[in-house]
Amino acid sequence: MYSSLLKHIESFLKETQSLQVGLDWVCTEIHQKLPNYDWVGFYFHHPQKKELHLRAFAGKPTDHTIIPFGKGICGQVALSNQNFVVDDVSKQDNYISCSLEVKSEVVIPLFVNSKNVGQIDIDSNTPSAFDEKDVAFLEKVNALVSIFLLRTNEPF
Ligand code: SME
């Protein structure tokens, strides 16, 4: 499943010129194809402020469209540059709840030319929904998105 999805994402992004169209499509595609992926979004670092800004998502709309660095799982990844897998969100002190239904989460930083520029964030309504296969898959998604960002040459 993951490898066919990656091939599909790669070919779609190769044919896509618009940054917004590409990011929206990746979110929708992953959300639709993977059952435990109940919310999928891309946050990007603001060019001047130490904030994450939601750029594309699939799933229920969230109030948390801007997250300061350091706050929540996402804000911690902005500073650590490390993957963050949360099996049980209720056990996290520094966590921003988007919905009471969410039980687990994974956040993977997005690097362009080795610089952390944002992240992909996945929420699941199932506890412990994400393992090392999800992490490997999402790292590859981000690598494809990174190539796409460089090629479109639009500000992000
Ligand atoms: N739970 C995240 C906030 C973003 S929402 O999941 C969409 C966090 O703690 O950073």
Backbone and ligand atoms as CSV (ligand in chain L), in Angstrom:
chain,resi,resn,atom,element,x,y,z
A,1,MET,N,N,0.838,-1.216,0.000
A,1,MET,CA,C,0.000,0.000,0.000
A,1,MET,C,C,0.872,1.265,0.000
A,2,TYR,N,N,1.847,1.281,0.958
A,2,TYR,CA,C,2.671,2.485,1.067
A,2,TYR,C,C,3.476,2.721,-0.214
A,3,SER,N,N,4.031,1.653,-0.802
A,3,SER,CA,C,4.896,1.883,-1.966
A,3,SER,C,C,4.082,2.310,-3.188
A,4,SER,N,N,2.879,1.742,-3.367
A,4,SER,CA,C,2.063,2.189,-4.513
A,4,SER,C,C,1.588,3.630,-4.297
A,5,LEU,N,N,1.277,3.963,-3.051
A,5,LEU,CA,C,0.855,5.341,-2.738
A,5,LEU,C,C,2.007,6.331,-2.995
A,6,LEU,N,N,3.215,5.923,-2.624
A,6,LEU,CA,C,4.377,6.796,-2.861
A,6,LEU,C,C,4.597,7.029,-4.362
A,7,LYS,N,N,4.442,5.961,-5.153
A,7,LYS,CA,C,4.612,6.117,-6.606
A,7,LYS,C,C,3.561,7.059,-7.181
A,8,HIS,N,N,2.338,6.919,-6.674
A,8,HIS,CA,C,1.233,7.764,-7.129
A,8,HIS,C,C,1.507,9.236,-6.773
A,9,ILE,N,N,1.977,9.458,-5.542
A,9,ILE,CA,C,2.295,10.825,-5.089
A,9,ILE,C,C,3.424,11.402,-5.949
A,10,GLU,N,N,4.451,10.586,-6.186
A,10,GLU,CA,C,5.593,11.060,-6.979
A,10,GLU,C,C,5.135,11.480,-8.369
A,11,SER,N,N,4.311,10.645,-9.014
A,11,SER,CA,C,3.918,10.994,-10.392
A,11,SER,C,C,2.974,12.192,-10.407
A,12,PHE,N,N,2.081,12.291,-9.407
A,12,PHE,CA,C,1.190,13.466,-9.390
A,12,PHE,C,C,2.009,14.756,-9.217
A,13,LEU,N,N,2.947,14.741,-8.268
A,13,LEU,CA,C,3.712,15.972,-7.999
A,13,LEU,C,C,4.581,16.364,-9.193
A,14,LYS,N,N,5.067,15.369,-9.939
A,14,LYS,CA,C,5.896,15.671,-11.122
A,14,LYS,C,C,5.114,16.439,-12.178
A,15,GLU,N,N,3.799,16.183,-12.214
A,15,GLU,CA,C,2.958,16.805,-13.251
A,15,GLU,C,C,2.287,18.079,-12.769
A,16,THR,N,N,2.511,18.458,-11.522
A,16,THR,CA,C,1.767,19.576,-10.928
A,16,THR,C,C,2.644,20.820,-10.834
A,17,GLN,N,N,2.084,21.950,-11.260
A,17,GLN,CA,C,2.842,23.204,-11.260
A,17,GLN,C,C,2.560,24.042,-10.010
A,18,SER,N,N,1.319,23.951,-9.494
A,18,SER,CA,C,0.920,24.819,-8.383
A,18,SER,C,C,1.244,24.175,-7.037
A,19,LEU,N,N,1.937,24.924,-6.197
A,19,LEU,CA,C,2.297,24.443,-4.861
A,19,LEU,C,C,1.041,24.080,-4.062
A,20,GLN,N,N,0.044,24.971,-4.081
A,20,GLN,CA,C,-1.163,24.727,-3.280
A,20,GLN,C,C,-1.907,23.489,-3.760
A,21,VAL,N,N,-2.026,23.341,-5.082
A,21,VAL,CA,C,-2.719,22.160,-5.634
A,21,VAL,C,C,-2.002,20.881,-5.193
A,22,GLY,N,N,-0.684,20.878,-5.276
A,22,GLY,CA,C,0.095,19.694,-4.915
A,22,GLY,C,C,-0.058,19.335,-3.443
A,23,LEU,N,N,0.064,20.337,-2.572
A,23,LEU,CA,C,-0.028,20.062,-1.128
A,23,LEU,C,C,-1.431,19.611,-0.739
A,24,ASP,N,N,-2.453,20.270,-1.290
A,24,ASP,CA,C,-3.844,19.875,-1.001
A,24,ASP,C,C,-4.076,18.430,-1.444
A,25,TRP,N,N,-3.563,18.109,-2.629
A,25,TRP,CA,C,-3.784,16.765,-3.182
A,25,TRP,C,C,-3.104,15.699,-2.325
A,26,VAL,N,N,-1.880,15.950,-1.892
A,26,VAL,CA,C,-1.159,14.966,-1.064
A,26,VAL,C,C,-1.946,14.709,0.233
A,27,CYS,N,N,-2.428,15.771,0.870
A,27,CYS,CA,C,-3.207,15.607,2.114
A,27,CYS,C,C,-4.455,14.760,1.858
A,28,THR,N,N,-5.197,15.100,0.830
A,28,THR,CA,C,-6.454,14.395,0.532
A,28,THR,C,C,-6.195,12.940,0.182
A,29,GLU,N,N,-5.158,12.709,-0.607
A,29,GLU,CA,C,-4.834,11.354,-1.049
A,29,GLU,C,C,-4.482,10.448,0.149
A,30,ILE,N,N,-3.616,10.930,1.018
A,30,ILE,CA,C,-3.201,10.136,2.175
A,30,ILE,C,C,-4.400,9.907,3.111
A,31,HIS,N,N,-5.159,10.965,3.335
A,31,HIS,CA,C,-6.334,10.887,4.218
A,31,HIS,C,C,-7.336,9.854,3.705
A,32,GLN,N,N,-7.537,9.830,2.398
A,32,GLN,CA,C,-8.525,8.897,1.815
A,32,GLN,C,C,-8.010,7.460,1.777
A,33,LYS,N,N,-6.727,7.285,1.510
A,33,LYS,CA,C,-6.219,5.928,1.270
A,33,LYS,C,C,-5.829,5.178,2.546
A,34,LEU,N,N,-5.434,5.893,3.594
A,34,LEU,CA,C,-4.951,5.212,4.804
A,34,LEU,C,C,-5.981,5.381,5.922
A,35,PRO,N,N,-6.589,4.281,6.360
A,35,PRO,CA,C,-7.749,4.344,7.252
A,35,PRO,C,C,-7.509,5.047,8.591
A,36,ASN,N,N,-6.322,4.891,9.171
A,36,ASN,CA,C,-6.099,5.514,10.486
A,36,ASN,C,C,-5.679,6.978,10.412
A,37,TYR,N,N,-5.520,7.478,9.193
A,37,TYR,CA,C,-5.061,8.861,9.022
A,37,TYR,C,C,-6.291,9.779,8.986
A,38,ASP,N,N,-6.752,10.179,10.183
A,38,ASP,CA,C,-8.021,10.917,10.259
A,38,ASP,C,C,-7.871,12.410,9.996
A,39,TRP,N,N,-6.684,12.927,10.193
A,39,TRP,CA,C,-6.399,14.341,9.848
A,39,TRP,C,C,-4.964,14.391,9.342
A,40,VAL,N,N,-4.776,15.053,8.209
A,40,VAL,CA,C,-3.444,15.139,7.585
A,40,VAL,C,C,-3.200,16.598,7.211
A,41,GLY,N,N,-2.098,17.161,7.667
A,41,GLY,CA,C,-1.833,18.563,7.328
A,41,GLY,C,C,-0.353,18.873,7.181
A,42,PHE,N,N,-0.091,19.955,6.442
A,42,PHE,CA,C,1.266,20.505,6.338
A,42,PHE,C,C,1.298,21.876,7.006
A,43,TYR,N,N,2.187,22.011,7.971
A,43,TYR,CA,C,2.488,23.332,8.542
A,43,TYR,C,C,3.840,23.777,7.992
A,44,PHE,N,N,3.977,25.089,7.745
A,44,PHE,CA,C,5.261,25.659,7.314
A,44,PHE,C,C,5.732,26.714,8.303
A,45,HIS,N,N,7.046,26.819,8.439
A,45,HIS,CA,C,7.617,27.853,9.298
A,45,HIS,C,C,7.382,29.216,8.656
A,46,HIS,N,N,6.936,30.177,9.457
A,46,HIS,CA,C,6.822,31.559,8.967
A,46,HIS,C,C,8.231,32.078,8.689
A,47,PRO,N,N,8.421,32.841,7.595
A,47,PRO,CA,C,9.789,33.265,7.264
A,47,PRO,C,C,10.444,34.161,8.322
A,48,GLN,N,N,9.671,34.940,9.063
A,48,GLN,CA,C,10.277,35.810,10.083
A,48,GLN,C,C,9.915,35.400,11.512
A,49,LYS,N,N,8.623,35.123,11.738
A,49,LYS,CA,C,8.177,34.822,13.110
A,49,LYS,C,C,8.477,33.365,13.465
A,50,LYS,N,N,8.633,33.093,14.737
A,50,LYS,CA,C,8.852,31.700,15.177
A,50,LYS,C,C,7.479,31.042,15.358
A,51,GLU,N,N,6.829,30.804,14.216
A,51,GLU,CA,C,5.478,30.240,14.195
A,51,GLU,C,C,5.343,29.256,13.042
A,52,LEU,N,N,4.463,28.262,13.277
A,52,LEU,CA,C,4.054,27.352,12.210
A,52,LEU,C,C,2.713,27.826,11.668
A,53,HIS,N,N,2.589,27.825,10.344
A,53,HIS,CA,C,1.318,28.221,9.727
A,53,HIS,C,C,0.772,27.054,8.913
A,54,LEU,N,N,-0.501,26.734,9.147
A,54,LEU,CA,C,-1.133,25.631,8.418
A,54,LEU,C,C,-1.293,26.036,6.959
A,55,ARG,N,N,-0.782,25.177,6.061
A,55,ARG,CA,C,-0.787,25.532,4.634
A,55,ARG,C,C,-1.763,24.665,3.826
A,56,ALA,N,N,-1.958,23.425,4.259
A,56,ALA,CA,C,-2.866,22.515,3.551
A,56,ALA,C,C,-3.287,21.435,4.530
A,57,PHE,N,N,-4.515,20.925,4.387
A,57,PHE,CA,C,-4.950,19.832,5.264
A,57,PHE,C,C,-6.116,19.091,4.644
A,58,ALA,N,N,-6.363,17.875,5.165
A,58,ALA,CA,C,-7.568,17.111,4.844
A,58,ALA,C,C,-8.086,16.547,6.151
A,59,GLY,N,N,-9.401,16.572,6.338
A,59,GLY,CA,C,-10.017,16.188,7.608
A,59,GLY,C,C,-10.781,17.381,8.141
A,60,LYS,N,N,-11.187,17.297,9.406
A,60,LYS,CA,C,-11.987,18.391,9.979
A,60,LYS,C,C,-11.152,19.656,10.131
A,61,PRO,N,N,-11.747,20.822,9.855
A,61,PRO,CA,C,-10.996,22.072,10.053
A,61,PRO,C,C,-10.549,22.219,11.511
A,62,THR,N,N,-9.372,22.806,11.698
A,62,THR,CA,C,-8.843,23.012,13.053
A,62,THR,C,C,-8.746,24.505,13.359
A,63,ASP,N,N,-8.885,24.845,14.660
A,63,ASP,CA,C,-8.674,26.240,15.091
A,63,ASP,C,C,-7.186,26.571,15.110
A,64,HIS,N,N,-6.334,25.521,15.126
A,64,HIS,CA,C,-4.901,25.738,15.346
A,64,HIS,C,C,-4.173,25.900,14.009
A,65,THR,N,N,-4.457,27.024,13.369
A,65,THR,CA,C,-3.832,27.293,12.067
A,65,THR,C,C,-2.477,27.981,12.248
A,66,ILE,N,N,-2.236,28.544,13.427
A,66,ILE,CA,C,-0.921,29.134,13.738
A,66,ILE,C,C,-0.475,28.568,15.088
A,67,ILE,N,N,0.718,27.987,15.116
A,67,ILE,CA,C,1.240,27.374,16.350
A,67,ILE,C,C,2.630,27.955,16.625
A,68,PRO,N,N,2.831,28.581,17.798
A,68,PRO,CA,C,4.170,29.108,18.114
A,68,PRO,C,C,5.186,27.973,18.269
A,69,PHE,N,N,6.417,28.214,17.860
A,69,PHE,CA,C,7.497,27.240,18.071
A,69,PHE,C,C,7.531,26.891,19.570
A,70,GLY,N,N,7.688,25.607,19.854
A,70,GLY,CA,C,7.770,25.142,21.238
A,70,GLY,C,C,6.445,24.668,21.804
A,71,LYS,N,N,5.332,25.097,21.199
A,71,LYS,CA,C,4.012,24.723,21.736
A,71,LYS,C,C,3.480,23.476,21.026
A,72,GLY,N,N,2.944,22.557,21.828
A,72,GLY,CA,C,2.344,21.343,21.263
A,72,GLY,C,C,3.394,20.430,20.648
A,73,ILE,N,N,2.905,19.339,20.079
A,73,ILE,CA,C,3.807,18.381,19.435
A,73,ILE,C,C,4.461,19.060,18.221
A,74,CYS,N,N,3.639,19.782,17.467
A,74,CYS,CA,C,4.147,20.438,16.250
A,74,CYS,C,C,5.233,21.459,16.583
A,75,GLY,N,N,4.953,22.301,17.574
A,75,GLY,CA,C,5.914,23.343,17.951
A,75,GLY,C,C,7.216,22.766,18.481
A,76,GLN,N,N,7.132,21.611,19.132
A,76,GLN,CA,C,8.363,20.962,19.625
A,76,GLN,C,C,9.199,20.443,18.457
A,77,VAL,N,N,8.534,19.910,17.430
A,77,VAL,CA,C,9.262,19.385,16.258
A,77,VAL,C,C,9.925,20.528,15.480
A,78,ALA,N,N,9.298,21.716,15.496
A,78,ALA,CA,C,9.896,22.875,14.824
A,78,ALA,C,C,11.267,23.192,15.427
A,79,LEU,N,N,11.416,22.927,16.726
A,79,LEU,CA,C,12.685,23.229,17.411
A,79,LEU,C,C,13.648,22.043,17.424
A,80,SER,N,N,13.107,20.822,17.535
A,80,SER,CA,C,13.976,19.640,17.704
A,80,SER,C,C,14.496,19.092,16.383
A,81,ASN,N,N,13.769,19.339,15.289
A,81,ASN,CA,C,14.074,18.757,13.963
A,81,ASN,C,C,13.971,17.234,13.970
A,82,GLN,N,N,13.260,16.681,14.941
A,82,GLN,CA,C,13.160,15.220,15.082
A,82,GLN,C,C,11.724,14.749,14.861
A,83,ASN,N,N,11.598,13.516,14.341
A,83,ASN,CA,C,10.281,12.888,14.268
A,83,ASN,C,C,9.694,12.765,15.676
A,84,PHE,N,N,8.361,12.842,15.768
A,84,PHE,CA,C,7.690,12.719,17.075
A,84,PHE,C,C,6.463,11.819,16.889
A,85,VAL,N,N,6.517,10.630,17.495
A,85,VAL,CA,C,5.379,9.706,17.445
A,85,VAL,C,C,4.738,9.687,18.831
A,86,VAL,N,N,3.435,9.929,18.890
A,86,VAL,CA,C,2.714,9.948,20.165
A,86,VAL,C,C,1.661,8.841,20.137
A,87,ASP,N,N,1.848,7.824,20.982
A,87,ASP,CA,C,0.891,6.707,21.028
A,87,ASP,C,C,-0.398,7.089,21.746
A,88,ASP,N,N,-0.258,7.960,22.756
A,88,ASP,CA,C,-1.418,8.331,23.581
A,88,ASP,C,C,-1.308,9.824,23.893
A,89,VAL,N,N,-2.099,10.624,23.190
A,89,VAL,CA,C,-1.968,12.088,23.339
A,89,VAL,C,C,-2.334,12.547,24.754
A,90,SER,N,N,-3.154,11.768,25.470
A,90,SER,CA,C,-3.579,12.184,26.820
A,90,SER,C,C,-2.398,12.164,27.799
A,91,LYS,N,N,-1.303,11.499,27.418
A,91,LYS,CA,C,-0.128,11.421,28.312
A,91,LYS,C,C,0.889,12.525,28.037
A,92,GLN,N,N,0.592,13.400,27.077
A,92,GLN,CA,C,1.524,14.483,26.726
A,92,GLN,C,C,1.164,15.766,27.471
A,93,ASP,N,N,2.127,16.354,28.156
A,93,ASP,CA,C,1.880,17.633,28.841
A,93,ASP,C,C,1.821,18.775,27.845
A,94,ASN,N,N,2.761,18.752,26.894
A,94,ASN,CA,C,2.839,19.846,25.915
A,94,ASN,C,C,2.157,19.390,24.635
A,95,TYR,N,N,0.829,19.477,24.652
A,95,TYR,CA,C,0.020,18.968,23.541
A,95,TYR,C,C,-1.119,19.938,23.288
A,96,ILE,N,N,-1.410,20.200,22.013
A,96,ILE,CA,C,-2.541,21.058,21.644
A,96,ILE,C,C,-3.621,20.153,21.056
A,97,SER,N,N,-4.759,20.115,21.712
A,97,SER,CA,C,-5.839,19.239,21.245
A,97,SER,C,C,-6.658,19.927,20.157
A,98,CYS,N,N,-6.791,19.255,19.030
A,98,CYS,CA,C,-7.627,19.779,17.942
A,98,CYS,C,C,-9.026,19.193,18.040
A,99,SER,N,N,-9.134,17.995,18.610
A,99,SER,CA,C,-10.429,17.331,18.709
A,99,SER,C,C,-10.321,16.279,19.802
A,100,LEU,N,N,-11.392,16.109,20.562
A,100,LEU,CA,C,-11.379,15.118,21.648
A,100,LEU,C,C,-11.301,13.694,21.106
A,101,GLU,N,N,-11.627,13.530,19.840
A,101,GLU,CA,C,-11.588,12.197,19.223
A,101,GLU,C,C,-10.159,11.703,18.986
A,102,VAL,N,N,-9.211,12.642,18.883
A,102,VAL,CA,C,-7.836,12.254,18.514
A,102,VAL,C,C,-7.167,11.503,19.664
A,103,LYS,N,N,-6.557,10.359,19.328
A,103,LYS,CA,C,-5.917,9.517,20.346
A,103,LYS,C,C,-4.396,9.420,20.140
A,104,SER,N,N,-3.932,9.480,18.891
A,104,SER,CA,C,-2.495,9.381,18.643
A,104,SER,C,C,-2.110,10.320,17.493
A,105,GLU,N,N,-0.807,10.584,17.387
A,105,GLU,CA,C,-0.354,11.602,16.433
A,105,GLU,C,C,1.080,11.291,15.994
A,106,VAL,N,N,1.419,11.687,14.778
A,106,VAL,CA,C,2.814,11.625,14.340
A,106,VAL,C,C,3.137,12.912,13.590
A,107,VAL,N,N,4.297,13.473,13.885
A,107,VAL,CA,C,4.767,14.691,13.210
A,107,VAL,C,C,6.171,14.435,12.678
A,108,ILE,N,N,6.373,14.687,11.384
A,108,ILE,CA,C,7.669,14.443,10.729
A,108,ILE,C,C,8.149,15.755,10.112
A,109,PRO,N,N,9.342,16.226,10.491
A,109,PRO,CA,C,9.818,17.488,9.925
A,109,PRO,C,C,10.072,17.380,8.421
A,110,LEU,N,N,9.911,18.514,7.760
A,110,LEU,CA,C,10.097,18.598,6.302
A,110,LEU,C,C,11.352,19.432,6.043
A,111,PHE,N,N,12.335,18.788,5.404
A,111,PHE,CA,C,13.609,19.466,5.159
A,111,PHE,C,C,13.738,19.842,3.688
A,112,VAL,N,N,14.168,21.077,3.440
A,112,VAL,CA,C,14.526,21.497,2.086
A,112,VAL,C,C,15.974,21.975,2.157
A,113,ASN,N,N,16.836,21.360,1.357
A,113,ASN,CA,C,18.275,21.654,1.433
A,113,ASN,C,C,18.772,21.581,2.876
A,114,SER,N,N,18.381,20.531,3.564
A,114,SER,CA,C,18.790,20.246,4.951
A,114,SER,C,C,18.240,21.217,5.991
A,115,LYS,N,N,17.355,22.141,5.578
A,115,LYS,CA,C,16.782,23.098,6.540
A,115,LYS,C,C,15.353,22.662,6.871
A,116,ASN,N,N,15.023,22.664,8.160
A,116,ASN,CA,C,13.665,22.333,8.593
A,116,ASN,C,C,12.750,23.509,8.241
A,117,VAL,N,N,11.841,23.310,7.283
A,117,VAL,CA,C,10.966,24.394,6.811
A,117,VAL,C,C,9.520,24.182,7.215
A,118,GLY,N,N,9.205,23.022,7.761
A,118,GLY,CA,C,7.819,22.735,8.132
A,118,GLY,C,C,7.673,21.297,8.556
A,119,GLN,N,N,6.484,20.763,8.374
A,119,GLN,CA,C,6.242,19.395,8.861
A,119,GLN,C,C,4.941,18.857,8.307
A,120,ILE,N,N,4.871,17.524,8.275
A,120,ILE,CA,C,3.588,16.869,8.036
A,120,ILE,C,C,3.106,16.364,9.389
A,121,ASP,N,N,1.821,16.591,9.660
A,121,ASP,CA,C,1.214,16.235,10.949
A,121,ASP,C,C,0.019,15.329,10.667
A,122,ILE,N,N,0.001,14.166,11.319
A,122,ILE,CA,C,-1.124,13.240,11.159
A,122,ILE,C,C,-1.751,12.980,12.523
A,123,ASP,N,N,-3.080,13.072,12.599
A,123,ASP,CA,C,-3.827,12.704,13.810
A,123,ASP,C,C,-4.632,11.449,13.520
A,124,SER,N,N,-4.750,10.593,14.544
A,124,SER,CA,C,-5.597,9.412,14.399
A,124,SER,C,C,-6.570,9.312,15.560
A,125,ASN,N,N,-7.775,8.843,15.271
A,125,ASN,CA,C,-8.763,8.597,16.324
A,125,ASN,C,C,-8.557,7.222,16.969
A,126,THR,N,N,-7.539,6.494,16.495
A,126,THR,CA,C,-7.174,5.179,17.032
A,126,THR,C,C,-5.905,5.328,17.876
A,127,PRO,N,N,-5.874,4.745,19.082
A,127,PRO,CA,C,-4.641,4.823,19.879
A,127,PRO,C,C,-3.487,4.078,19.202
A,128,SER,N,N,-2.273,4.542,19.407
A,128,SER,CA,C,-1.052,3.886,18.875
A,128,SER,C,C,-1.193,3.508,17.400
A,129,ALA,N,N,-1.666,4.449,16.608
A,129,ALA,CA,C,-1.955,4.132,15.196
A,129,ALA,C,C,-0.701,4.089,14.324
A,130,PHE,N,N,0.404,4.656,14.824
A,130,PHE,CA,C,1.567,4.845,13.942
A,130,PHE,C,C,2.788,4.072,14.439
A,131,ASP,N,N,3.449,3.374,13.494
A,131,ASP,CA,C,4.671,2.649,13.843
A,131,ASP,C,C,5.802,3.077,12.899
A,132,GLU,N,N,6.889,2.303,12.916
A,132,GLU,CA,C,8.058,2.710,12.127
A,132,GLU,C,C,7.781,2.686,10.621
A,133,LYS,N,N,6.799,1.879,10.190
A,133,LYS,CA,C,6.457,1.868,8.758
A,133,LYS,C,C,5.794,3.190,8.354
A,134,ASP,N,N,4.962,3.728,9.244
A,134,ASP,CA,C,4.346,5.032,8.971
A,134,ASP,C,C,5.413,6.128,8.936
A,135,VAL,N,N,6.347,6.041,9.884
A,135,VAL,CA,C,7.424,7.043,9.935
A,135,VAL,C,C,8.236,6.998,8.632
A,136,ALA,N,N,8.611,5.780,8.196
A,136,ALA,CA,C,9.399,5.645,6.960
A,136,ALA,C,C,8.603,6.160,5.766
A,137,PHE,N,N,7.312,5.844,5.724
A,137,PHE,CA,C,6.449,6.316,4.641
A,137,PHE,C,C,6.389,7.847,4.626
A,138,LEU,N,N,6.161,8.434,5.792
A,138,LEU,CA,C,5.996,9.898,5.848
A,138,LEU,C,C,7.312,10.631,5.578
A,139,GLU,N,N,8.439,10.022,5.951
A,139,GLU,CA,C,9.736,10.625,5.588
A,139,GLU,C,C,9.883,10.656,4.062
A,140,LYS,N,N,9.416,9.595,3.409
A,140,LYS,CA,C,9.513,9.555,1.940
A,140,LYS,C,C,8.542,10.545,1.305
A,141,VAL,N,N,7.345,10.670,1.882
A,141,VAL,CA,C,6.397,11.686,1.381
A,141,VAL,C,C,7.052,13.062,1.460
A,142,ASN,N,N,7.657,13.354,2.615
A,142,ASN,CA,C,8.281,14.666,2.781
A,142,ASN,C,C,9.451,14.865,1.806
A,143,ALA,N,N,10.198,13.791,1.526
A,143,ALA,CA,C,11.299,13.914,0.557
A,143,ALA,C,C,10.734,14.270,-0.828
A,144,LEU,N,N,9.606,13.680,-1.199
A,144,LEU,CA,C,8.976,14.000,-2.493
A,144,LEU,C,C,8.447,15.440,-2.493
A,145,VAL,N,N,7.860,15.845,-1.361
A,145,VAL,CA,C,7.338,17.222,-1.254
A,145,VAL,C,C,8.488,18.227,-1.314
A,146,SER,N,N,9.619,17.868,-0.720
A,146,SER,CA,C,10.781,18.749,-0.744
A,146,SER,C,C,11.256,18.993,-2.185
A,147,ILE,N,N,11.331,17.927,-2.976
A,147,ILE,CA,C,11.723,18.059,-4.396
A,147,ILE,C,C,10.705,18.939,-5.127
A,148,PHE,N,N,9.432,18.721,-4.814
A,148,PHE,CA,C,8.343,19.489,-5.433
A,148,PHE,C,C,8.456,20.985,-5.083
A,149,LEU,N,N,8.751,21.276,-3.813
A,149,LEU,CA,C,8.884,22.678,-3.374
A,149,LEU,C,C,10.022,23.371,-4.131
A,150,LEU,N,N,11.139,22.656,-4.295
A,150,LEU,CA,C,12.285,23.241,-5.006
A,150,LEU,C,C,11.953,23.475,-6.479
A,151,ARG,N,N,11.199,22.541,-7.062
A,151,ARG,CA,C,10.896,22.655,-8.495
A,151,ARG,C,C,9.875,23.766,-8.773
A,152,THR,N,N,8.837,23.864,-7.948
A,152,THR,CA,C,7.808,24.878,-8.233
A,152,THR,C,C,8.379,26.279,-8.043
A,153,ASN,N,N,9.376,26.376,-7.134
A,153,ASN,CA,C,10.048,27.658,-6.939
A,153,ASN,C,C,9.100,28.761,-6.469
A,154,GLU,N,N,7.974,28.383,-5.837
A,154,GLU,CA,C,7.067,29.380,-5.258
A,154,GLU,C,C,7.483,29.599,-3.806
A,155,PRO,N,N,7.243,30.790,-3.258
A,155,PRO,CA,C,7.544,30.983,-1.824
A,155,PRO,C,C,6.668,30.083,-0.972
A,156,PHE,N,N,7.205,29.563,0.115
A,156,PHE,CA,C,6.387,28.707,0.979
A,156,PHE,C,C,6.627,29.054,2.432
L,1,SME,N1,N,-1.918,18.280,18.122
L,1,SME,C1,C,-1.024,19.241,17.555
L,1,SME,C2,C,-1.751,20.464,17.076
L,1,SME,C3,C,-2.137,20.423,15.661
L,1,SME,S1,S,-3.537,19.533,15.401
L,1,SME,O1,O,-3.205,18.114,15.660
L,1,SME,C4,C,-4.123,19.692,13.889
L,1,SME,C5,C,0.053,19.615,18.554
L,1,SME,O2,O,0.005,19.239,19.715
L,1,SME,O3,O,0.971,20.331,18.151
